[in-house]
Amino acid sequence: MAGHSHWAGIKHKKGKADKQRSAIFSKLSREITVAAKLGDKNPDMNSRLRSAIQAARSANMPKDNIERAIDKSSIAADSNFENIRYEGFGPAKTAIIVITLTDNKNRTASNIRTIFQKHGGGLGTQGSASHNFLQLGVIKINKEEIDEEKVFNLATDAGANDCIFHDNYYEVHTNNDEIYDVKNLLEKEIANFISTEIEWVPINKINLNEEDKEKMISFLEILEEDDDVQNVFTNAI
């Protein structure tokens, strides 16, 4: 997912692409199902669903998979999924925030706690790690969609807080409660988005040595393999 693209890039070089692709599709499908269940099944009338579908398309999820995930929202009417945030510390005392989407809080809490403990870290209380981050609306756009000057002007006119240029994509930052207002204005000129999410952006980052980087990669891989984990944010670089 979008929370730690720096680490995702490293992991892809290490293989496991097919397994990771399947896991990403599973998480995206769950988000689509929940978004459709909580709101209108028409993405034009449901901003969360529209963003989930756009993220699925960016990940090259087949159209049939997307439609099945929407249809599943009717079948899963009795399932009560909720987003729960866990905070803690990982390798080299890095701050970690884990965002989950679960229908069983006890199962999820137990699994997350075990993963942290096995990797030399530990869960903390609410606020123990999040004070190292800012919670922002983050909209990511592939550079092939639009040029730098135009996206900067669009973001500024839409009321965004910042527009950051990366090698392959743009990152537009907004206030949490303004993310979809900004997104709606950007959609007038941009057809496809990589992701539209509320993210935890680190304030102070920690540089890891090579040994700790390997530990972090292993830790994040195990976290991402958990079906309930939707996003992970860290202040490690």
C-alpha positions as CSV (number, residue, x, y, z in Angstrom):
1,M,0.0,0.0,0.0
2,A,1.0,3.6,0.0
3,G,2.3,4.1,3.5
4,H,5.9,3.2,2.9
5,S,6.7,3.3,-0.8
6,H,10.4,3.7,0.0
7,W,10.5,0.3,1.6
8,A,8.1,-1.3,-0.9
9,G,10.6,-0.4,-3.6
10,I,13.4,-2.2,-1.8
11,K,11.3,-5.2,-1.2
12,H,10.3,-5.6,-4.8
13,K,13.9,-6.0,-5.8
14,K,14.1,-8.9,-3.4
15,G,11.4,-10.9,-5.2
16,K,8.1,-12.3,-4.0
17,A,6.3,-10.2,-6.6
18,D,3.4,-12.5,-7.2
19,K,2.7,-13.1,-3.5
20,Q,2.9,-9.3,-2.9
21,R,0.6,-8.7,-5.8
22,S,-2.0,-11.1,-4.5
23,A,-1.8,-9.6,-1.0
24,I,-2.3,-6.1,-2.4
25,F,-5.3,-7.1,-4.5
26,S,-6.8,-8.7,-1.4
27,K,-6.4,-5.5,0.7
28,L,-7.7,-3.3,-2.2
29,S,-10.7,-5.6,-2.6
30,R,-11.6,-5.3,1.0
31,E,-11.4,-1.6,1.0
32,I,-13.6,-1.5,-2.1
33,T,-16.2,-3.8,-0.4
34,V,-16.3,-1.8,2.8
35,A,-16.5,1.6,0.9
36,A,-19.4,0.2,-1.2
37,K,-21.1,-1.1,1.9
38,L,-20.8,2.1,3.9
39,G,-21.9,4.4,1.0
40,D,-23.4,4.5,-2.5
41,K,-22.3,1.7,-4.8
42,N,-22.0,4.3,-7.6
43,P,-18.4,5.7,-7.3
44,D,-19.5,9.0,-8.7
45,M,-21.6,9.4,-5.5
46,N,-19.1,7.8,-3.1
47,S,-15.6,9.5,-2.9
48,R,-14.1,6.7,-0.7
49,L,-15.2,4.1,-3.2
50,R,-14.0,6.1,-6.2
51,S,-10.6,6.5,-4.6
52,A,-10.4,2.8,-3.7
53,I,-11.3,1.9,-7.4
54,Q,-8.6,4.3,-8.7
55,A,-6.0,2.7,-6.4
56,A,-7.0,-0.7,-7.6
57,R,-6.7,0.4,-11.2
58,S,-3.3,1.9,-10.5
59,A,-2.2,-1.5,-9.1
60,N,-3.5,-3.1,-12.4
61,M,-6.3,-5.0,-10.7
62,P,-8.6,-6.6,-13.3
63,K,-12.0,-5.0,-13.9
64,D,-13.7,-8.2,-12.9
65,N,-12.0,-8.2,-9.5
66,I,-13.2,-4.7,-8.9
67,E,-16.8,-5.5,-9.8
68,R,-16.8,-8.6,-7.6
69,A,-15.5,-6.6,-4.7
70,I,-18.4,-4.1,-5.1
71,D,-21.0,-6.9,-5.5
72,K,-19.6,-8.5,-2.3
73,S,-20.7,-5.5,-0.3
74,S,-24.3,-6.7,-0.5
75,I,-23.3,-10.3,0.6
76,A,-21.2,-8.9,3.5
77,A,-24.0,-6.7,4.8
78,D,-23.8,-8.4,8.2
79,S,-20.0,-8.0,8.5
80,N,-18.9,-5.0,10.6
81,F,-15.4,-3.9,9.5
82,E,-13.7,-1.0,11.3
83,N,-10.4,0.8,10.9
84,I,-8.1,0.5,14.0
85,R,-4.7,2.2,14.5
86,Y,-1.9,0.5,16.3
87,E,1.3,2.3,17.4
88,G,4.6,1.0,18.5
89,F,8.3,0.8,17.9
90,G,10.2,-1.4,15.5
91,P,13.9,-2.1,14.7
92,A,16.3,0.6,16.0
93,K,13.5,2.2,18.0
94,T,11.8,3.5,14.9
95,A,8.2,4.8,15.3
96,I,5.6,2.6,13.6
97,I,1.9,3.2,12.9
98,V,-0.2,0.3,11.6
99,I,-3.6,0.9,10.1
100,T,-5.9,-2.1,10.0
101,L,-9.3,-2.9,8.6
102,T,-10.8,-5.7,10.6
103,D,-14.0,-7.5,11.6
104,N,-12.3,-9.1,14.6
105,K,-10.4,-6.7,16.9
106,N,-9.1,-9.5,19.3
107,R,-7.5,-11.4,16.4
108,T,-5.9,-8.4,14.9
109,A,-4.5,-7.0,18.1
110,S,-3.0,-10.4,19.0
111,N,-1.4,-10.8,15.5
112,I,0.0,-7.3,15.4
113,R,1.4,-7.6,19.0
114,T,3.1,-10.9,18.2
115,I,4.7,-9.5,15.0
116,F,6.2,-6.6,16.9
117,Q,7.5,-8.8,19.7
118,K,9.1,-11.3,17.3
119,H,11.1,-8.5,15.7
120,G,12.4,-6.9,18.8
121,G,9.8,-4.1,19.0
122,G,6.7,-3.6,20.9
123,L,3.2,-2.0,20.8
124,G,2.6,1.2,22.7
125,T,-0.4,3.2,23.7
126,Q,-2.3,5.6,21.4
127,G,-0.1,8.6,20.9
128,S,3.2,6.8,21.8
129,A,4.4,6.8,18.2
130,S,2.0,9.2,16.4
131,H,3.5,12.3,17.9
132,N,6.4,11.7,15.5
133,F,4.0,12.2,12.5
134,L,1.6,14.6,10.9
135,Q,-1.7,13.2,9.7
136,L,-2.3,14.6,6.2
137,G,-4.4,13.9,3.2
138,V,-2.0,12.6,0.5
139,I,-2.9,12.4,-3.2
140,K,-0.4,10.6,-5.4
141,I,-0.3,11.2,-9.2
142,N,1.9,9.5,-11.8
143,K,4.1,12.0,-13.6
144,E,2.9,10.6,-16.9
145,E,-0.6,12.1,-16.2
146,I,0.4,15.8,-16.1
147,D,3.4,18.1,-16.2
148,E,5.0,19.7,-13.1
149,E,3.9,23.3,-13.7
150,K,0.3,22.3,-14.4
151,V,-0.1,20.0,-11.4
152,F,1.5,22.6,-9.1
153,N,-0.9,25.3,-10.3
154,L,-3.9,22.9,-10.0
155,A,-2.9,21.9,-6.5
156,T,-2.4,25.6,-5.4
157,D,-5.8,26.6,-6.9
158,A,-7.5,23.7,-5.2
159,G,-6.2,24.8,-1.8
160,A,-3.6,22.1,-1.2
161,N,-1.0,22.7,1.4
162,D,1.9,21.4,-0.6
163,C,2.9,19.7,-3.9
164,I,6.1,17.5,-3.7
165,F,7.9,16.3,-6.8
166,H,9.3,12.7,-6.7
167,D,11.2,10.8,-9.4
168,N,8.1,9.1,-10.8
169,Y,5.1,10.8,-9.1
170,Y,3.7,13.9,-7.5
171,E,2.5,14.0,-4.0
172,V,-0.2,16.6,-3.1
173,H,-0.7,17.3,0.6
174,T,-4.0,18.6,2.1
175,N,-5.7,18.9,5.4
176,N,-7.5,15.7,6.4
177,D,-11.0,17.1,6.0
178,E,-10.2,18.8,2.6
179,I,-8.7,15.8,0.8
180,Y,-11.8,14.9,-1.3
181,D,-12.6,18.6,-2.0
182,V,-9.1,19.0,-3.4
183,K,-9.3,15.7,-5.2
184,N,-12.6,16.7,-6.9
185,L,-11.0,19.8,-8.4
186,L,-7.9,17.8,-9.5
187,E,-10.2,15.3,-11.2
188,K,-11.3,18.0,-13.7
189,E,-7.8,17.7,-15.3
190,I,-6.4,14.4,-14.1
191,A,-8.1,11.0,-15.0
192,N,-6.0,8.6,-13.0
193,F,-4.5,8.7,-9.5
194,I,-2.1,6.3,-7.8
195,S,-3.8,6.7,-4.4
196,T,-5.9,9.1,-2.3
197,E,-5.4,8.4,1.4
198,I,-5.0,9.9,4.9
199,E,-1.4,9.2,5.7
200,W,0.9,9.6,8.6
201,V,3.9,11.6,7.4
202,P,7.0,11.5,9.6
203,I,8.2,14.8,11.1
204,N,11.7,13.6,12.2
205,K,13.2,10.7,10.3
206,I,15.7,8.1,11.5
207,N,18.5,6.9,9.2
208,L,19.1,3.2,9.5
209,N,22.3,1.3,8.9
210,E,22.4,-1.6,6.5
211,E,21.8,-4.2,9.3
212,D,18.8,-2.4,10.6
213,K,17.4,-1.8,7.1
214,E,17.4,-5.6,6.6
215,K,15.6,-6.0,9.9
216,M,13.1,-3.3,8.9
217,I,12.4,-5.0,5.5
218,S,11.7,-8.3,7.2
219,F,9.5,-6.6,9.8
220,L,7.4,-4.8,7.2
221,E,7.1,-7.9,5.0
222,I,5.6,-9.9,7.9
223,L,3.3,-7.0,8.8
224,E,2.0,-6.7,5.2
225,E,1.3,-10.4,5.0
226,D,-1.3,-10.0,7.7
227,D,-4.7,-9.8,5.9
228,D,-6.0,-7.1,8.3
229,V,-3.1,-4.7,7.8
230,Q,-4.0,-2.0,5.2
231,N,-1.1,0.4,5.7
232,V,2.1,0.9,7.6
233,F,3.9,4.1,8.3
234,T,7.4,4.5,9.7
235,N,9.8,7.4,10.4
236,A,12.8,5.2,9.2
237,I,14.7,6.1,6.0
